[in-house]
Amino acid sequence: MPSAITPMLSAIQFTPALWMFLAFVALTLVITYFSARKATGSASYFAAGRSIKGWQNGLAVAGDYMSAASFLGISGMIAFKGYDGFMYSVGFLVAYLTVLLLVAEPLRNAGKYTMADLLAYRMSPRPVRAMASLSTLVVSIIYMIAQMVGSGVIIKELIHVEFAPAVVGVGVLMLVYVVFGGMLATTWVQIIKALLLMGGAFALSWLVLGQHDYSMTKFFHAVAHADYAGTAEPKNLLDPGLKFGAAVNPWGPLDFISLALGLVLGTAGLPHILVRFYTVPDAKTARVSVAWAIGVIGVFYILTTFFGFGAATVLEKSAILTPDGKENTNMVAPILAQALGGELFFAFISAVAFATILAVVAGLTMSASTSFAHDFYSNVMHHGKESKPGQEVRVARITAFFVGAVSIAIAIFMGPTANAAFLVGLAFAVAASANLPVILFSVFWKRFNTAGAVAGLGTGLASAIILILLSPNGIFGKAGAIFPLENPGIVSIPLGFLGAWLGTILSKPDPESEAKFAELNFRAQTGLGAEKAGSGH
């Protein structure tokens, strides 16, 4: 084994980027060490003891949400596709209104650790929890693959280690945070990462504007005649249609509507975002944290335009293409940082991008392992009774290894050219199709019952996955695609709602579920009877 490691270590170049990256890792490992000493009971491990303040959780939500797709994928998408790429930014931000207005408060008041707590409140718990746990694992793994691809690309550029070992390294580091530190460590890694990312985003935007004499007029004039520093035919990146236009793709406009539906409705069904609302003391703090998150995320997504458009106006086209001529979308922001701020700034932006990936991956693994341990192991297999004290936390730690291994394997199989933003778009579509219909019906529809919840989760999950496999990016490729859209949301989201509605209407009314509806509604709106800080040990 040592003989295999030696050439790999000798290939590593100890650049400023590597030192910054190692400094971040060291800082987060110190946080994990102190968090591990506090993560004693279930509530401490799964929900940080419900002790996180509103602004802290807001930054952590933002840190959890501003993923590799946002920082790397969208920057590249805007650099090549202009206005159409920016639509990803708009979708990611607008999505938080759905979370704020429909989901944050009822979820915090009615649940304990996971989304399924809300669903099982008035349903037959075992089938609902089993399906919700499956859905959480699928969404988390798809989302995590995107982060792993981004991490592999960045580490390859940073320390010149090949893509596969780089992805494995990130996976191992992420498991250390989750297995030892639990939700408290994950939260602080996300807060630090959000602050670093905002600092890097402001600095990079300022450098881009400096190339245009700090004039917004000159900047947008250059964007309207973008020629990649004179190395390509000028094109107007402010014109819609470069990605979703009917001239580029006959199905483009429909694909855009499908993507928009997935992004705007998917956030409210993303397990790793929903689980963050259990870390605060009450629903008022949950609302405050969403307001903070919207502010931070809104500013960040406005700044992504400077990265993408900046690259299209300042960099030569060859600089942002791979050696075989493909669009190197995931590396546009770091390459721009290197061109404008030199090696040290490139090091900082790359380290921030890596921090971004690590924080999001830790959040995803945390939500997937929590869901399996709490929903499936404790409540489905053991009927809600913990077999031994601490067993639930132990199972969560084992699940983290499994989820990490699956994500690493698929990311290595997909390779470094898969676009991170596109992969995340798919995770949003699955979340919107499977999770959102049942969350909304549970809270707002009295007649909704167990059969409806299982049918909704099953239909949404199956339709989204099948349509993704049959799409142009699926198993048959562009030439043999059976479903013409890249994003399944426009079909799978209505199917998810339809499945939940039909499952309810075609089954017998459940008097017990309907009787509990008033109780759930009262608790969801007022917070009386909700899990309090420090409870749930």
C-alpha positions as CSV (number, residue, x, y, z in Angstrom):
1,M,0.0,0.0,0.0
2,P,2.7,2.6,0.9
3,S,4.4,1.9,-2.5
4,A,1.1,2.9,-4.2
5,I,0.8,6.1,-2.2
6,T,4.4,7.3,-2.7
7,P,4.1,8.3,-6.4
8,M,0.7,9.9,-5.7
9,L,2.3,12.1,-3.0
10,S,5.3,13.0,-5.1
11,A,2.9,14.1,-7.9
12,I,1.2,16.6,-5.5
13,Q,2.6,20.1,-5.9
14,F,2.5,22.2,-2.7
15,T,1.1,25.4,-4.2
16,P,-0.5,28.3,-2.3
17,A,-3.9,26.8,-3.3
18,L,-3.0,23.5,-1.6
19,W,-1.9,25.3,1.6
20,M,-5.2,27.3,1.7
21,F,-7.1,24.2,1.1
22,L,-5.3,22.4,3.9
23,A,-5.9,25.3,6.3
24,F,-9.6,25.1,5.7
25,V,-9.6,21.3,6.2
26,A,-7.6,21.8,9.5
27,L,-10.1,24.4,10.7
28,T,-13.1,22.3,10.0
29,L,-11.5,19.2,11.6
30,V,-11.0,21.3,14.8
31,I,-14.7,22.2,14.7
32,T,-15.6,18.6,14.2
33,Y,-13.5,17.6,17.2
34,F,-15.3,20.0,19.5
35,S,-18.7,19.2,18.0
36,A,-18.1,15.5,18.5
37,R,-17.7,16.1,22.3
38,K,-21.2,17.7,22.3
39,A,-22.9,15.2,20.0
40,T,-24.0,12.9,22.8
41,G,-27.7,12.3,22.4
42,S,-29.9,11.9,19.3
43,A,-31.1,15.5,19.4
44,S,-27.5,16.7,19.6
45,Y,-26.3,14.5,16.8
46,F,-29.3,14.9,14.4
47,A,-30.5,18.5,15.2
48,A,-27.5,20.2,16.9
49,G,-29.6,20.2,20.1
50,R,-32.1,22.7,18.4
51,S,-29.8,25.4,19.7
52,I,-28.8,27.2,16.4
53,K,-29.8,31.0,16.3
54,G,-31.8,32.4,13.4
55,W,-28.9,34.3,11.7
56,Q,-26.6,31.3,12.1
57,N,-29.1,28.9,10.6
58,G,-29.7,31.4,7.8
59,L,-26.0,31.4,6.9
60,A,-25.9,27.6,7.3
61,V,-29.0,27.2,4.9
62,A,-27.2,29.5,2.4
63,G,-24.0,27.6,2.9
64,D,-25.9,24.3,2.3
65,Y,-27.7,25.7,-0.8
66,M,-24.9,27.6,-2.6
67,S,-23.4,24.4,-4.0
68,A,-20.8,23.5,-6.5
69,A,-23.6,23.8,-9.1
70,S,-24.1,27.5,-8.1
71,F,-20.6,28.5,-7.9
72,L,-19.0,26.4,-10.7
73,G,-21.8,25.2,-12.9
74,I,-23.8,28.4,-13.2
75,S,-20.7,30.5,-13.8
76,G,-19.9,28.3,-16.7
77,M,-23.4,28.2,-18.0
78,I,-23.6,32.0,-18.1
79,A,-20.2,32.3,-19.7
80,F,-21.3,30.1,-22.6
81,K,-25.1,30.5,-22.7
82,G,-25.6,34.0,-21.3
83,Y,-29.1,35.0,-20.3
84,D,-30.3,31.4,-20.4
85,G,-27.6,30.3,-18.0
86,F,-28.7,33.1,-15.6
87,M,-32.1,31.6,-15.5
88,Y,-30.6,28.9,-13.2
89,S,-29.7,31.7,-10.7
90,V,-33.2,33.1,-10.8
91,G,-34.8,29.7,-10.3
92,F,-32.6,28.9,-7.4
93,L,-33.4,32.2,-5.6
94,V,-37.2,32.4,-6.3
95,A,-37.4,28.8,-4.9
96,Y,-36.9,30.2,-1.4
97,L,-40.3,32.0,-1.5
98,T,-42.0,28.5,-1.7
99,V,-39.9,27.4,1.3
100,L,-40.7,30.6,3.3
101,L,-44.5,30.8,2.5
102,L,-45.5,27.1,2.5
103,V,-43.0,24.8,4.2
104,A,-40.6,26.2,6.8
105,E,-43.0,26.9,9.7
106,P,-45.3,23.8,9.5
107,L,-42.2,21.5,9.1
108,R,-40.4,22.9,12.1
109,N,-43.6,22.7,14.3
110,A,-44.8,19.3,13.3
111,G,-41.5,17.3,12.9
112,K,-38.6,16.1,15.0
113,Y,-35.6,15.2,12.8
114,T,-36.8,14.5,9.2
115,M,-39.4,15.3,6.5
116,A,-41.1,12.0,7.2
117,D,-42.0,13.1,10.8
118,L,-44.4,15.6,9.3
119,L,-45.9,13.0,6.9
120,A,-46.2,10.3,9.6
121,Y,-47.9,12.6,12.0
122,R,-51.4,11.7,10.8
123,M,-50.7,8.7,8.5
124,S,-49.9,5.1,9.1
125,P,-46.2,5.7,10.0
126,R,-44.4,2.6,8.6
127,P,-45.3,2.6,4.8
128,V,-45.0,6.5,4.7
129,R,-41.6,6.5,6.5
130,A,-40.3,3.7,4.3
131,M,-41.1,5.6,1.1
132,A,-40.0,9.0,2.4
133,S,-36.6,7.4,3.4
134,L,-36.2,5.9,-0.1
135,S,-37.0,9.3,-1.7
136,T,-34.5,11.1,0.6
137,L,-31.7,8.7,-0.2
138,V,-32.4,9.0,-4.0
139,V,-32.5,12.9,-4.0
140,S,-29.4,13.1,-1.7
141,I,-27.4,10.7,-3.9
142,I,-28.2,12.5,-7.2
143,Y,-27.4,15.9,-5.6
144,M,-24.2,14.5,-4.1
145,I,-22.9,13.2,-7.4
146,A,-22.9,16.8,-8.7
147,Q,-20.8,17.9,-5.8
148,M,-18.4,15.0,-6.2
149,V,-17.9,15.7,-9.9
150,G,-17.2,19.4,-9.0
151,S,-14.7,18.4,-6.3
152,G,-12.8,16.0,-8.5
153,V,-12.4,18.7,-11.2
154,I,-11.2,21.3,-8.7
155,I,-8.7,19.0,-6.9
156,K,-7.3,17.8,-10.2
157,E,-6.5,21.5,-11.1
158,L,-5.4,22.4,-7.6
159,I,-3.0,19.6,-6.7
160,H,-2.8,17.6,-10.0
161,V,-4.2,14.4,-8.5
162,E,-6.3,12.4,-11.0
163,F,-10.1,12.7,-10.9
164,A,-10.9,9.3,-9.3
165,P,-8.6,9.6,-6.3
166,A,-9.6,13.2,-5.8
167,V,-13.3,12.2,-5.5
168,V,-12.5,9.4,-3.1
169,G,-10.5,11.9,-0.9
170,V,-13.4,14.3,-0.7
171,G,-15.7,11.4,0.2
172,V,-13.5,10.3,3.1
173,L,-13.1,13.9,4.5
174,M,-16.9,14.4,4.3
175,L,-17.5,11.2,6.2
176,V,-15.2,12.4,9.0
177,Y,-17.4,15.5,9.5
178,V,-20.7,13.6,9.5
179,V,-19.7,10.4,11.4
180,F,-17.9,12.2,14.2
181,G,-19.4,15.7,14.4
182,G,-23.0,15.3,13.5
183,M,-25.3,18.2,12.7
184,L,-23.4,20.7,14.9
185,A,-20.1,20.2,13.0
186,T,-22.0,20.3,9.6
187,T,-23.7,23.6,10.6
188,W,-20.5,25.4,11.4
189,V,-18.7,24.1,8.3
190,Q,-21.6,25.5,6.3
191,I,-21.5,28.9,8.1
192,I,-17.7,29.3,7.6
193,K,-18.1,28.3,4.0
194,A,-20.9,30.8,3.4
195,L,-18.8,33.6,4.7
196,L,-15.8,32.6,2.6
197,L,-17.9,32.2,-0.5
198,M,-19.5,35.6,-0.2
199,G,-16.0,37.2,0.4
200,G,-14.6,35.4,-2.7
201,A,-17.7,36.3,-4.8
202,F,-17.5,40.1,-3.9
203,A,-13.7,40.1,-4.6
204,L,-14.0,38.4,-8.0
205,S,-17.0,40.6,-9.0
206,W,-14.9,43.7,-8.1
207,L,-12.0,42.5,-10.2
208,V,-14.3,41.8,-13.2
209,L,-15.8,45.3,-12.9
210,G,-12.2,46.7,-12.8
211,Q,-11.6,45.4,-16.3
212,H,-14.5,47.6,-17.4
213,D,-13.4,50.8,-15.5
214,Y,-15.9,50.0,-12.7
215,S,-18.7,51.1,-15.1
216,M,-21.8,48.9,-15.3
217,T,-22.7,50.5,-18.7
218,K,-19.3,49.5,-20.2
219,F,-19.6,46.0,-18.6
220,F,-23.0,45.3,-20.1
221,H,-22.0,46.8,-23.4
222,A,-19.1,44.3,-23.5
223,V,-21.5,41.5,-22.6
224,A,-23.8,42.5,-25.5
225,H,-20.8,42.1,-27.8
226,A,-19.0,39.2,-26.0
227,D,-16.1,37.9,-28.1
228,Y,-14.1,36.1,-25.5
229,A,-11.2,38.7,-25.6
230,G,-11.3,38.8,-29.4
231,T,-10.9,35.1,-29.9
232,A,-14.5,34.3,-31.1
233,E,-17.3,35.7,-33.2
234,P,-19.1,38.4,-31.1
235,K,-22.5,37.4,-29.7
236,N,-25.0,39.1,-27.5
237,L,-25.1,37.1,-24.3
238,L,-28.1,39.2,-23.0
239,D,-30.3,37.7,-25.8
240,P,-32.5,34.9,-24.5
241,G,-32.4,31.6,-26.5
242,L,-28.7,30.5,-26.6
243,K,-29.6,27.3,-24.6
244,F,-33.4,27.1,-24.5
245,G,-34.3,28.8,-27.8
246,A,-36.4,26.9,-30.3
247,A,-33.6,27.7,-32.9
248,V,-31.1,25.8,-30.8
249,N,-33.4,23.0,-29.7
250,P,-37.0,22.6,-30.9
251,W,-37.9,21.4,-27.3
252,G,-35.9,24.2,-25.7
253,P,-38.8,26.5,-24.5
254,L,-40.6,23.5,-23.0
255,D,-37.4,22.3,-21.4
256,F,-37.0,25.8,-19.8
257,I,-40.5,25.6,-18.3
258,S,-39.7,22.1,-17.0
259,L,-36.4,23.3,-15.4
260,A,-38.1,26.4,-13.8
261,L,-40.8,24.2,-12.3
262,G,-38.2,21.8,-10.9
263,L,-36.1,24.6,-9.4
264,V,-38.9,26.7,-7.9
265,L,-40.8,23.7,-6.4
266,G,-37.9,21.4,-5.8
267,T,-36.2,23.4,-3.0
268,A,-39.2,23.0,-0.7
269,G,-38.7,19.2,-1.1
270,L,-34.9,19.0,-0.7
271,P,-34.2,16.8,2.4
272,H,-30.9,18.5,3.3
273,I,-32.6,21.9,3.3
274,L,-35.7,20.8,5.2
275,V,-33.6,19.1,7.9
276,R,-32.0,22.5,8.7
277,F,-35.2,23.8,10.1
278,Y,-35.1,21.3,13.0
279,T,-31.8,22.8,14.3
280,V,-33.5,26.0,15.5
281,P,-35.5,26.4,18.8
282,D,-38.9,27.3,17.3
283,A,-40.9,28.3,14.1
284,K,-40.3,32.0,14.5
285,T,-36.5,31.4,14.4
286,A,-37.1,29.1,11.3
287,R,-38.8,32.0,9.5
288,V,-35.9,34.4,10.5
289,S,-33.4,31.9,9.2
290,V,-35.2,31.7,5.8
291,A,-35.2,35.6,5.6
292,W,-31.4,35.6,6.3
293,A,-30.9,32.8,3.7
294,I,-32.9,34.7,1.0
295,G,-30.8,37.8,1.6
296,V,-27.4,36.0,1.4
297,I,-28.4,33.8,-1.5
298,G,-30.0,36.7,-3.4
299,V,-26.8,38.7,-3.3
300,F,-24.7,35.7,-4.3
301,Y,-26.8,34.8,-7.3
302,I,-26.6,38.4,-8.6
303,L,-22.8,38.2,-8.3
304,T,-22.8,35.0,-10.4
305,T,-23.6,37.1,-13.4
306,F,-20.2,38.9,-13.0
307,F,-18.4,35.6,-13.0
308,G,-20.0,34.2,-16.1
309,F,-20.3,37.4,-18.1
310,G,-16.8,38.4,-16.9
311,A,-15.3,35.2,-18.3
312,A,-17.0,35.8,-21.7
313,T,-15.6,39.3,-21.9
314,V,-12.2,39.0,-20.3
315,L,-10.9,35.4,-21.1
316,E,-9.9,33.9,-24.4
317,K,-12.2,31.1,-25.4
318,S,-9.5,28.5,-25.5
319,A,-8.8,29.2,-21.7
320,I,-12.3,27.9,-20.8
321,L,-12.4,24.8,-23.1
322,T,-11.1,21.4,-22.3
323,P,-8.1,20.0,-24.3
324,D,-10.5,18.1,-26.6
325,G,-12.5,21.3,-27.2
326,K,-15.5,20.8,-24.9
327,E,-16.9,23.6,-22.8
328,N,-15.1,23.4,-19.4
329,T,-18.1,24.8,-17.5
330,N,-17.1,23.7,-14.0
331,M,-13.7,25.6,-14.1
332,V,-14.8,29.0,-15.5
333,A,-14.8,30.8,-12.1
334,P,-11.4,29.5,-10.9
335,I,-9.8,30.2,-14.3
336,L,-11.2,33.7,-14.3
337,A,-9.9,34.2,-10.7
338,Q,-6.4,33.1,-11.9
339,A,-6.5,35.5,-14.9
340,L,-7.5,38.5,-12.8
341,G,-6.0,38.0,-9.4
342,G,-3.0,35.8,-10.0
343,E,-2.0,32.5,-8.3
344,L,-2.9,33.5,-4.8
345,F,-6.5,34.6,-5.7
346,F,-6.9,31.4,-7.8
347,A,-5.8,29.5,-4.7
348,F,-8.4,31.3,-2.6
349,I,-11.3,30.8,-5.0
350,S,-10.4,27.2,-5.5
351,A,-10.2,26.6,-1.8
352,V,-13.6,28.3,-1.4
353,A,-15.1,26.2,-4.1
354,F,-13.7,23.1,-2.4
355,A,-15.1,24.3,1.0
356,T,-18.4,24.8,-0.8
357,I,-18.5,21.2,-2.0
358,L,-17.4,19.8,1.4
359,A,-20.1,21.7,3.3
360,V,-22.9,20.7,0.9
361,V,-21.8,17.1,0.8
362,A,-21.7,16.9,4.6
363,G,-25.3,18.3,4.7
364,L,-26.5,15.8,2.1
365,T,-24.9,12.9,3.9
366,M,-26.3,14.1,7.2
367,S,-29.9,14.3,5.9
368,A,-29.7,10.9,4.1
369,S,-28.2,9.0,7.1
370,T,-30.7,10.8,9.5
371,S,-33.6,9.8,7.4
372,F,-32.5,6.1,7.1
373,A,-31.7,5.8,10.8
374,H,-34.7,7.7,12.2
375,D,-37.3,6.8,9.6
376,F,-36.5,3.4,8.3
377,Y,-34.4,1.7,11.1
378,S,-36.1,3.1,14.2
379,N,-39.7,3.6,13.0
380,V,-40.1,1.0,10.2
381,M,-38.0,-1.9,11.4
382,H,-38.3,-1.3,15.2
383,H,-41.8,0.2,15.3
384,G,-40.5,3.5,16.8
385,K,-38.6,1.9,19.7
386,E,-34.9,2.3,19.9
387,S,-33.4,-1.2,20.5
388,K,-30.4,0.2,22.5
389,P,-29.5,3.7,23.6
390,G,-27.5,5.4,20.9
391,Q,-28.4,2.7,18.3
392,E,-30.1,5.3,16.0
393,V,-27.0,7.5,15.9
394,R,-24.8,4.3,15.2
395,V,-27.0,3.3,12.3
396,A,-26.9,6.9,10.9
397,R,-23.1,6.7,10.9
398,I,-23.1,3.4,9.1
399,T,-25.6,4.7,6.5
400,A,-23.2,7.7,5.9
401,F,-20.6,5.3,4.7
402,F,-23.0,3.6,2.3
403,V,-24.3,6.8,0.8
404,G,-20.8,8.2,0.4
405,A,-19.6,5.0,-1.4
406,V,-22.5,5.0,-3.9
407,S,-22.1,8.7,-4.7
408,I,-18.3,8.3,-5.2
409,A,-18.7,5.3,-7.5
410,I,-21.3,7.1,-9.7
411,A,-19.4,10.4,-9.8
412,I,-16.2,8.5,-11.0
413,F,-18.3,6.6,-13.6
414,M,-19.8,9.9,-15.0
415,G,-16.4,11.6,-15.2
416,P,-15.2,15.2,-14.9
417,T,-17.1,16.7,-17.9
418,A,-20.7,16.2,-16.4
419,N,-22.1,19.7,-15.7
420,A,-22.7,20.2,-12.0
421,A,-25.7,22.6,-12.5
422,F,-27.5,20.2,-14.8
423,L,-27.1,17.3,-12.3
424,V,-28.5,19.4,-9.4
425,G,-31.4,20.5,-11.7
426,L,-32.3,16.8,-11.8
427,A,-32.2,16.4,-8.0
428,F,-34.5,19.4,-7.7
429,A,-37.0,17.8,-10.2
430,V,-37.0,14.5,-8.3
431,A,-37.6,16.4,-5.0
432,A,-40.4,18.5,-6.5
433,S,-42.1,15.4,-8.0
434,A,-41.9,13.1,-5.0
435,N,-41.6,15.1,-1.8
436,L,-43.4,18.4,-2.3
437,P,-46.9,17.0,-3.3
438,V,-47.1,14.9,-0.1
439,I,-45.7,17.7,2.2
440,L,-48.3,20.1,0.9
441,F,-51.3,17.7,0.9
442,S,-50.3,16.5,4.5
443,V,-50.5,20.1,5.8
444,F,-53.4,21.5,3.6
445,W,-55.7,18.7,2.6
446,K,-57.9,17.0,5.3
447,R,-59.0,13.9,3.2
448,F,-55.3,13.0,2.4
449,N,-54.4,9.6,3.7
450,T,-51.6,7.0,3.9
451,A,-52.5,5.4,0.5
452,G,-52.2,8.9,-1.1
453,A,-48.9,9.6,0.5
454,V,-47.3,6.3,-0.6
455,A,-48.8,6.6,-4.1
456,G,-47.6,10.3,-4.4
457,L,-44.0,9.5,-3.2
458,G,-43.9,6.4,-5.4
459,T,-45.3,8.0,-8.6
460,G,-43.2,11.2,-8.3
461,L,-40.0,9.3,-7.6
462,A,-40.5,6.6,-10.3
463,S,-41.7,9.0,-13.0
464,A,-38.8,11.5,-12.5
465,I,-36.2,8.7,-12.5
466,I,-37.6,6.9,-15.5
467,L,-37.9,10.2,-17.5
468,I,-34.3,11.1,-16.6
469,L,-33.1,7.7,-17.9
470,L,-35.1,8.1,-21.1
471,S,-34.0,11.8,-21.7
472,P,-31.2,13.0,-24.1
473,N,-28.7,12.7,-21.2
474,G,-30.0,9.3,-20.2
475,I,-29.0,5.7,-21.1
476,F,-29.8,6.0,-24.8
477,G,-28.0,9.3,-25.4
478,K,-29.2,12.2,-27.6
479,A,-29.8,10.1,-30.7
480,G,-31.9,7.4,-29.0
481,A,-33.7,9.5,-26.4
482,I,-37.4,8.5,-26.0
483,F,-38.3,11.5,-23.8
484,P,-37.2,14.7,-25.6
485,L,-36.7,17.0,-22.6
486,E,-33.5,17.2,-20.5
487,N,-35.5,18.0,-17.4
488,P,-38.5,15.9,-16.4
489,G,-40.3,18.4,-14.1
490,I,-43.1,19.4,-16.5
491,V,-44.3,15.8,-16.6
492,S,-43.1,14.3,-13.4
493,I,-44.3,17.0,-11.0
494,P,-48.0,16.9,-12.1
495,L,-47.7,13.1,-12.0
496,G,-46.5,13.3,-8.4
497,F,-49.5,15.4,-7.4
498,L,-51.9,13.2,-9.5
499,G,-50.6,10.1,-7.9
500,A,-51.1,11.5,-4.4
501,W,-54.6,12.7,-5.3
502,L,-55.7,9.4,-7.0
503,G,-54.2,7.3,-4.2
504,T,-56.3,9.3,-1.7
505,I,-59.6,9.4,-3.8
506,L,-59.5,5.7,-4.8
507,S,-58.9,4.5,-1.2
508,K,-61.2,4.4,1.8
509,P,-61.4,7.6,3.9
510,D,-59.3,7.3,7.0
511,P,-61.2,8.7,10.0
512,E,-58.2,8.6,12.3
513,S,-56.1,10.6,9.7
514,E,-58.9,13.2,9.3
515,A,-59.3,13.5,13.0
516,K,-55.6,14.3,13.4
517,F,-55.7,16.9,10.7
518,A,-57.1,19.6,13.0
519,E,-54.4,18.7,15.6
520,L,-51.6,18.8,13.0
521,N,-52.9,22.1,11.5
522,F,-53.1,23.7,15.0
523,R,-49.6,22.6,15.9
524,A,-48.2,23.5,12.5
525,Q,-49.6,27.1,12.7
526,T,-49.0,27.8,16.4
527,G,-46.1,25.6,17.4
528,L,-47.8,24.4,20.6
529,G,-46.6,20.9,21.3
530,A,-43.6,21.2,18.9
531,E,-40.2,19.7,19.8
532,K,-38.3,22.2,22.0
533,A,-34.6,22.9,22.3
534,G,-32.9,20.1,24.1
535,S,-35.7,17.6,23.7
536,G,-35.5,14.3,21.9
537,H,-32.6,12.7,23.8
